[in-house]
Amino acid sequence: MREKGKVLGLLWMNVAKVTLSHVPSVCLTRSTQALAELGQAATPYQIETILGEVGVEEEGEHQAMDVRHQLLLLKEKEGLYNEQTTGISLGPVKNGMQHYTAHIQVPSSLKPGAYTVEAVAVKNGAVVGDAQASIEAALSGFPKWLSNLAYQKSVLYGVMATVIALVSGLAIGLVFQSKEAH
């Protein structure tokens, strides 16, 4: 990340550079209760705790800023970081086991790739069970077709984009035609 600032009171330039490490690309936490109410067992899963592990290396002379807080605001705005007490449905207890269902909306800004989903069962402030699974986020339908076209057949993609732009421009010119338009 780069911080912009005025130099000599005239020019806007990069005045500092901040390098972040160990930043999770996505952190969507769901629970049946607020994490603060679940005790010490839930502390490692709170976004503030996760951000506390982000490494910050600052270069340049500038006023100290809370980089982790700004990162949180940015990721929350993108929909990639949030904590909610909705989306978990608990089923009946059978043979000492309780089934659950988790519904999590995936933000459109999520990049395709492999992600880890972790489920943790907390009872009386202690972890009583956990599981992890890897999932693959991938494009499908028209976005997948368009992405493949852009990266696999870039010349065809460029020609199509140009033709679409020309046809759109002509169509708009016809719709909003005036006496003095050419």
C-alpha positions in Angstrom: 0.0 0.0 0.0 1.2 3.5 -0.7 0.3 6.6 1.2 -0.3 9.8 -0.8 0.5 13.2 0.5 1.4 16.7 -0.5 5.1 17.5 -1.0 6.2 21.1 -0.6 2.5 22.0 -0.3 2.1 21.7 -4.1 2.4 18.2 -5.5 0.5 15.0 -4.5 3.0 12.1 -4.4 3.7 8.8 -2.7 5.1 9.8 0.6 5.3 6.4 2.3 5.0 2.7 1.6 3.5 0.1 3.8 4.0 -3.6 3.2 1.5 -6.0 4.7 2.1 -9.8 5.2 0.0 -12.7 6.3 -3.2 -11.0 5.1 -6.1 -13.4 4.7 -7.8 -12.8 1.3 -11.2 -13.6 2.8 -12.6 -14.0 6.3 -16.4 -14.6 6.6 -17.3 -15.7 10.1 -20.7 -17.1 11.0 -21.9 -18.2 14.4 -25.1 -18.8 16.4 -24.0 -16.2 19.0 -21.7 -13.2 19.0 -18.2 -14.4 19.1 -17.5 -12.4 22.3 -20.2 -14.4 24.1 -18.6 -17.7 23.2 -15.5 -17.1 25.4 -11.8 -17.7 24.9 -12.4 -20.5 22.4 -13.8 -18.0 19.8 -11.1 -15.4 20.2 -8.8 -16.9 17.4 -11.7 -16.6 15.0 -12.5 -12.9 15.6 -11.5 -10.6 12.7 -9.6 -8.3 15.2 -7.5 -11.2 16.3 -6.8 -12.3 12.8 -5.8 -8.8 11.8 -3.5 -8.6 14.8 -1.3 -11.3 13.1 -0.9 -9.2 10.0 2.6 -8.0 9.6 3.1 -4.3 8.9 6.4 -2.9 7.6 6.4 0.9 7.1 8.9 2.9 5.0 9.1 6.6 4.7 8.4 9.6 6.9 4.7 10.1 7.6 2.3 10.4 10.4 1.5 7.1 12.1 -1.7 5.6 10.9 -3.6 2.5 11.9 -3.0 0.4 8.8 -4.8 -2.7 10.2 -7.9 -0.7 10.8 -7.8 0.8 7.3 -7.3 -2.7 5.9 -10.3 -3.9 7.8 -12.5 -1.0 6.5 -11.3 -1.8 2.9 -12.0 -5.5 3.1 -15.4 -4.9 4.8 -16.4 -2.5 2.0 -15.4 -5.2 -0.6 -17.5 -7.8 1.4 -14.5 -10.0 2.0 -14.4 -9.6 5.8 -17.4 -9.8 8.2 -18.8 -11.5 11.2 -22.5 -12.4 11.5 -24.7 -14.3 13.9 -26.9 -15.5 11.0 -26.6 -18.2 8.5 -26.2 -21.2 10.9 -29.1 -23.6 11.4 -28.9 -26.2 14.1 -30.7 -29.5 13.7 -31.8 -31.9 16.4 -29.4 -33.8 18.6 -29.1 -37.5 17.6 -26.7 -40.0 19.3 -24.8 -37.1 20.9 -24.3 -35.4 17.5 -26.0 -32.2 16.3 -26.2 -31.5 12.6 -25.9 -28.0 11.3 -26.2 -26.1 8.1 -24.3 -23.0 7.2 -25.4 -20.6 4.5 -22.8 -18.0 3.5 -23.2 -15.6 0.7 -20.0 -15.4 -1.3 -19.1 -11.9 -2.4 -18.8 -11.2 -6.1 -15.3 -9.8 -5.5 -14.0 -13.2 -4.4 -11.3 -14.3 -6.7 -11.3 -17.8 -8.2 -9.1 -20.2 -6.3 -8.8 -22.7 -3.4 -10.2 -21.7 0.0 -10.4 -23.4 3.3 -13.6 -23.6 5.2 -13.4 -24.3 9.0 -16.2 -25.4 11.3 -15.7 -25.2 15.0 -18.1 -26.4 17.7 -17.9 -24.5 21.0 -19.6 -25.5 24.2 -19.2 -23.9 27.6 -16.4 -21.7 26.3 -14.3 -24.7 25.0 -13.8 -26.2 21.5 -15.5 -29.6 21.5 -15.0 -30.3 17.8 -13.7 -28.9 14.5 -13.4 -29.8 10.9 -11.8 -28.3 7.8 -12.5 -28.7 4.1 -11.0 -27.2 1.0 -13.4 -25.7 -1.6 -12.7 -24.3 -5.0 -14.3 -21.0 -6.1 -14.6 -20.9 -9.9 -16.3 -18.8 -12.5 -19.3 -20.4 -14.3 -21.7 -19.6 -17.1 -21.2 -16.3 -19.1 -18.4 -14.9 -16.8 -16.4 -18.1 -17.4 -16.9 -18.0 -21.1 -16.0 -14.3 -21.3 -12.8 -14.9 -19.1 -11.7 -17.8 -21.3 -12.3 -15.7 -24.4 -10.3 -12.8 -23.0 -7.3 -15.0 -21.9 -7.4 -17.8 -24.4 -8.4 -16.0 -27.6 -7.4 -12.4 -26.9 -7.4 -11.3 -30.6 -11.0 -12.5 -31.1 -12.0 -10.8 -27.7 -10.4 -7.5 -28.9 -12.2 -7.6 -32.2 -15.6 -8.4 -30.6 -15.1 -5.6 -28.0 -14.4 -3.2 -30.8 -17.4 -4.2 -32.9 -19.7 -4.0 -29.8 -18.4 -0.5 -29.1 -18.9 0.6 -32.7 -22.4 -0.8 -32.9 -23.3 0.7 -29.5 -22.1 4.1 -30.5 -24.0 4.0 -33.8 -27.2 2.8 -32.0 -26.9 5.6 -29.4 -26.3 8.1 -32.2 -29.5 7.0 -33.9 -31.6 7.1 -30.8 -30.4 10.5 -29.6 -30.2 12.0 -33.1 -30.7 15.8 -33.3 -30.8 18.2 -36.2 -27.2 19.2 -35.8 -25.7 15.7 -35.2 -23.6 14.1 -37.9 
